[in-house]
Amino acid sequence: MGEERGVTIEHVSFGYGATAVLDDISLDVAKGEFFAFLGPSGSGKTTLLRLIAGFGTPASGRILIGERDVTSLPPWDRNVGMVFQNYALWPHMTVAKNVAFGLERRKLARAEIARKVSDVLDLVDLAPFAERRPAQLSGGQQQRVALARTLVIEPAVLLLDEPLSNLDARLRVEMRSELRRLQRKLGITAIYVTHDQEEANAVADRIAVLDQGRIQQIGAPLDLYDRPANRFVATFLGTANLIEGAIDGDGHFVAGGFVLPGVGGESGSACMSVRPQDVVVGQPGNGIDAEVAEREFLGGHTRYRMQAGEQTIFADVPHRRGAEPHAVGTAVGLMIDAKQVSVLR
Amino acid sequence: MSAPFLALPRHSSLTARFAASPAQIAALAFVALFLIAFLVVPIVRVIFVAFADRDGGFTLVNFRDFLATGLLREAFWNSIYVAAMTVLLASLIAVPLATILARFQFKGAALIHTLGVIPLVMPPFVGAVAMQLIYGRNGAINLLLNDWLGFRIPFMEGLNGVIFVEALHYFPFILLNLSAALANIDSAMEESAQNLGAHGFTLFRRIVFPLALPGYVAGAALVFVKVFDDLATPLLLNVTAMLAPQAYLKITSVGITDPMGYVISVIMILCSLGAMALSALALRGRDFATQQRGGGGLARRTLGRSGNAIAAIFIVLVLLVVLSPHIGIFLLSIGTVWSFAVLPDGYTLAHYATVVREALPLISNTVLYCGLAGLIDIVLGATLAYIVLRTRLPGRKLIEQVAMSAVAMPGLVLGIGLLRTYYDVKLPFSGESLATFWFMLVIAYAVRRLPYALSAATAALQQLHVSLEEAAESLGARKFTTLLRIVVPLMTGGLLAGFVTSFATAAVELSATLLLVTHAPDAPLAYGIYVYMQSAAGRGPGAALGVIAVVVVAIATYLAYRVAEHERGLKSRGVF
């Protein structure tokens, strides 16, 4: 993504006293890109978002929005739109007043403010609610007010801090495609913070996976899923079987109990990652010998815990009506296609 | 992740700019200066004088004199005795009331709560006069007792009278604190204990009592300190062998230079601080209120018919006693002559006419002084609360503690300190002493009531999520605009509550007032009532003034309560 720059973060570190919260973070977000910071709580993703918004100053490094260095600018001079996790709507103002607030700070003419407010409320389908107070709206509506209030100032970048976490499951799925649609339509650069990999996969063009204040990997959702760079990324995005072993001189992966040919790569100790759905369960004698240790029926598929010698391997088998599951204790053969394997070091 | 970080890295040189704007530093400096000038310096001055000999050197001779004087030793023990017995008597009223209200389904519980708080809105010394007419040697009750049964009970004799009056006035502090603590107990706490086999007295001793204790201790300590400080009640009941009256008499009759007044002041400060420290010690590590959220109080039980009747009789009796000063004052204000009789001889509105004719300036003075004091308090309180919670300026915590320490400073001592410190400072033009200028009263009230306003502002600001301010900032609002458009409007309810508390409690304050008022035209309502009550002929108008004061304060309190409720409703409906 080398084109126009949206947000550039260069070697940013941040901490409280001796505790490092962010450690040497660098990344580029292209203009118009929908970018996500994904990580568990405590990974530093919200802190990084807040540094971009101006709530805190990095101990070292630079933050650029477009070509402008904003590292030491206060929040009010950055023209950055932030949607807060709790929406942060002002309860003493109507929806229209909430939305108009940023425009008033920009000293726009009254008529223009009114026009922009009504336009953006139309955009988020809230025109009839302009004179309501936030407390009179549902969670989803409040969410859209928060979005409208931020979008109306036409920010250089839209920051979203776990914006859907206070909504119920159904509404969350609805809102995230709505967000995606709006972002496309407006062509705005957006950064989305979440701990939910499904959410990140669904909305983002690219994702930065963070853990313990460091970037673990940056890439498109499919890249991250198919080619995780390390153990953390492999297990944080979806489920993965991580098998410790080594690659020998012939490119075979050797672990206690089995050998998988054709993996390739430099020889030496390595970790093999394979998704449960890529483990094919067959008759004993094919592939790796194993025994069914436990099974869970999950609706679309059945997840088996297989014991292959000292290795535990999970395998997902899609469910069809009438299919007989393998009973616990049955001997099976597990087949793994070397092309589906990621080698982690 | 969600922890709001106002915290900025210490090793970043850029942070100083955000953390402390010049405006914030100036605001904190202003609050600090106010407190130094009108709280720290006067109190230190009092302490200094108490330990100084004629040439300004250090000496303990004044304290030796204190100990060598029989009257003062007696005064000291009397003060301790009265304060302790008041706590005891107030507890006997408040604890059963709070328990019954928290534990049982009861019709009219809200009414009882309200009636239980009413005593606070009338200065205790006003009630004292009425109580002499009701409970005194020749008061209504003793006349009836003597007629029917042939004996009298010395309710109002000597120290008994002070204890009785103070307990009826101050028991709401215990009731309110204890009720709040009981309401905070999560009924699941009780239920899980029951589930594990505890019931009856064990349940009370192991679960309910420990959880409610902090509330009780806080209330009891407050009552102790307030009673220790009260000057007007003993004076009005002709009890002078207590510390506060002795200090007052030394300063006003012997003179501002007599060291004994200062020695007594230091001892009063020590006792006050001692009581506060004891309660803090007893409560250390026991602040359960913050650990249990939601609460909802104990599981309510229904009473059987006889239980209901007993509880009802108890409550009615208690309320009758508790409200008797008010009833008495009301009767006195509309009675012609009330002496050696169960009830007044006849009824008239003449006292109110007298008040309107003579005493309107008293009312307007009170509204002016207490209004200004309340205003100063919410400005200082809100400023300090904001700086403490939203900035990392060095020294902010210390200044907050200094402001809060005014709770433990006896009003009388502050009055003496202000008088001594500013007596020689002359005003320009008039040449009047700054200490006796009416605005000094406003300042004394403001200093004394600042802790209330500060607590109210702090609570209001704590409820405001930082993201509400951050949202404004990221939409282009600078700190000051954010303060004006977001923070202040959302704190209105809390600030108003702080204003009314400051106003109402300042309106009934008399300790510092008695020392600082020198010209009758400058006197506030409480002072006027006190002066009226000194003479038999003045009792009617004095009582009428008292009724007016109660009505004014009650209306203000009710309005503030309504506004605060409205605000709370606004915020709680699902925004967060």
Contacts between the chains, C-beta under 8 A, distances in Angstrom:
chain1	res1	chain2	res2	distance
A	14	B	9	6.2
A	15	B	9	5.5
A	16	B	5	7.6
A	16	B	7	5.5
A	16	B	9	6.3
A	16	B	10	7.8
A	17	B	9	7.7
A	17	B	10	6.0
A	41	B	1	4.4
A	42	B	1	6.4
A	43	B	1	7.8
A	45	B	1	7.2
A	46	B	1	4.7
A	46	B	2	7.1
A	47	B	5	7.0
A	50	B	5	7.2
A	53	B	470	7.6
A	53	B	474	5.3
A	54	B	473	7.5
A	54	B	474	7.0
A	55	B	5	7.5
A	55	B	470	5.8
A	55	B	473	7.8
A	55	B	474	7.9
A	56	B	5	6.3
A	56	B	8	5.8
A	56	B	9	7.9
A	57	B	8	6.5
A	57	B	9	7.7
A	57	B	12	5.5
A	57	B	14	4.5
A	57	B	15	5.6
A	57	B	18	6.8
A	58	B	12	7.3
A	59	B	9	4.7
A	59	B	11	5.7
A	59	B	12	4.8
A	71	B	14	7.8
A	72	B	14	5.0
A	72	B	17	7.7
A	74	B	18	6.6
A	74	B	473	7.4
A	74	B	478	7.6
A	75	B	470	7.0
A	75	B	473	4.1
A	75	B	474	4.8
A	76	B	473	5.2
A	76	B	474	7.3
A	76	B	475	7.8
A	76	B	476	4.9
A	76	B	477	5.9
A	76	B	478	5.3
A	77	B	476	8.0
A	78	B	474	7.3
A	79	B	476	7.6
A	80	B	474	5.9
A	81	B	474	6.9
A	81	B	475	7.6
A	82	B	470	7.2
A	82	B	471	6.9
A	82	B	474	4.5
A	84	B	467	4.4
A	84	B	470	7.1
A	84	B	471	6.0
A	85	B	2	6.6
A	85	B	467	7.6
A	86	B	465	6.2
A	86	B	467	5.9
A	86	B	576	5.5
A	87	B	575	7.6
A	88	B	465	6.7
A	88	B	467	3.9
A	88	B	468	5.0
A	88	B	470	6.9
A	88	B	471	4.0
A	89	B	471	8.0
A	89	B	575	6.3
A	90	B	468	6.0
A	90	B	471	7.7
A	90	B	472	7.7
A	90	B	486	5.9
A	90	B	490	7.3
A	91	B	490	7.0
A	91	B	570	5.4
A	91	B	571	5.2
A	91	B	575	5.0
A	92	B	489	4.9
A	92	B	490	5.8
A	92	B	570	6.9
A	101	B	472	6.7
A	101	B	475	5.7
A	101	B	477	7.3
A	101	B	485	7.4
A	102	B	475	3.4
A	102	B	476	5.5
A	105	B	475	6.2
A	105	B	476	3.5
A	105	B	477	5.3
A	105	B	481	6.9
A	106	B	476	6.0
A	133	B	570	7.2
A	134	B	575	5.4
A	135	B	570	6.3
A	135	B	571	7.4
A	135	B	572	7.9
A	135	B	573	3.6
A	135	B	574	5.8
A	135	B	575	5.3
A	136	B	573	7.3
A	139	B	574	7.4
A	142	B	574	7.9
A	142	B	575	7.4
A	149	B	471	7.6
A	149	B	475	7.0
A	150	B	475	7.5
A	153	B	475	6.0
A	153	B	476	6.9
A	195	B	1	7.7
